[in-house]
Amino acid sequence: MTLILDPTDERVPVARQITPRPAELKGRVSFLDISKPRGNVLIDRIEELLRSKHPSVEVQRFAKPTFTKPAPDALRAEIRERSDFVIEALAD
């Protein structure tokens, strides 16, 4: 069991079990940039690390029009249709 610290108002940390990770990542990974400043810098670095460890993974990138609102339904549907995994990144 791993202790994960949650930034919400959790006065007593809850023990959570991390889902086992596969040895090899296969499929289509999509990055969603929520359009906060420097989010693309974070995604660039994660993509670089991902490609170096899992060269067979297909990488796609998407971006929200603005970080102030949820992703439009059409964008979420496209990501769902074209992805096996999604990594959402934000930064400031």
C-alpha positions as CSV (number, residue, x, y, z in Angstrom):
1,M,0.0,0.0,0.0
2,T,1.3,3.5,-0.9
3,L,0.5,6.7,0.8
4,I,-0.6,9.3,-1.7
5,L,-1.0,12.9,-0.5
6,D,-4.1,14.6,-1.8
7,P,-4.1,18.4,-2.0
8,T,-7.8,18.6,-1.1
9,D,-8.9,18.9,2.5
10,E,-7.9,15.4,3.6
11,R,-7.0,15.9,7.3
12,V,-6.2,12.2,7.7
13,P,-4.3,10.8,4.6
14,V,-6.1,7.8,3.0
15,A,-4.1,4.8,2.0
16,R,-4.7,4.0,-1.6
17,Q,-3.4,1.2,-3.8
18,I,-1.7,2.2,-7.0
19,T,-2.8,0.3,-10.1
20,P,-0.1,-2.1,-11.3
21,R,1.7,-0.7,-14.3
22,P,2.5,-2.9,-17.4
23,A,6.1,-3.6,-18.2
24,E,5.7,-2.3,-21.7
25,L,3.4,0.5,-22.8
26,K,1.6,-0.1,-26.1
27,G,-0.9,1.8,-28.1
28,R,-1.9,5.4,-28.6
29,V,-1.0,8.0,-25.9
30,S,-2.6,11.4,-26.1
31,F,-1.4,14.5,-24.4
32,L,-4.0,17.1,-23.5
33,D,-2.5,20.6,-22.9
34,I,-5.0,22.6,-20.9
35,S,-3.5,25.8,-22.3
36,K,-1.9,27.1,-19.1
37,P,1.4,28.9,-19.5
38,R,4.4,26.5,-19.9
39,G,2.1,23.4,-20.1
40,N,3.6,22.7,-23.5
41,V,7.1,22.6,-21.9
42,L,5.9,19.9,-19.4
43,I,4.3,17.9,-22.2
44,D,7.5,18.2,-24.4
45,R,9.6,16.7,-21.6
46,I,7.1,13.9,-20.7
47,E,6.8,13.0,-24.4
48,E,10.6,12.9,-24.7
49,L,10.9,10.5,-21.7
50,L,7.9,8.4,-23.0
51,R,9.4,8.0,-26.4
52,S,12.8,7.1,-25.1
53,K,11.4,4.3,-22.9
54,H,8.5,3.1,-25.1
55,P,9.5,3.8,-28.8
56,S,6.6,1.8,-30.2
57,V,4.0,4.1,-28.6
58,E,2.0,6.4,-30.9
59,V,1.9,9.9,-29.5
60,Q,-0.8,12.5,-30.2
61,R,-1.2,16.0,-28.8
62,F,-4.4,18.0,-28.2
63,A,-5.0,21.3,-26.6
64,K,-8.0,23.0,-25.0
65,P,-9.0,26.4,-26.3
66,T,-8.7,27.8,-22.8
67,F,-7.9,26.6,-19.3
68,T,-10.8,28.5,-17.8
69,K,-13.4,26.1,-19.2
70,P,-13.8,22.3,-19.6
71,A,-12.7,20.8,-22.9
72,P,-15.4,21.1,-25.6
73,D,-17.5,17.9,-26.1
74,A,-16.2,17.5,-29.6
75,L,-12.6,17.5,-28.4
76,R,-13.3,15.1,-25.6
77,A,-15.0,12.7,-28.1
78,E,-12.1,12.9,-30.5
79,I,-9.6,12.2,-27.7
80,R,-11.7,9.3,-26.5
81,E,-11.9,7.8,-30.0
82,R,-8.2,8.1,-30.8
83,S,-6.6,7.2,-27.5
84,D,-5.7,4.3,-25.4
85,F,-4.2,6.5,-22.6
86,V,-4.4,10.2,-21.9
87,I,-2.0,12.4,-20.0
88,E,-3.4,15.8,-19.1
89,A,-0.8,18.4,-18.3
90,L,-0.9,21.8,-16.7
91,A,1.7,24.2,-15.5
92,D,2.4,27.7,-14.4
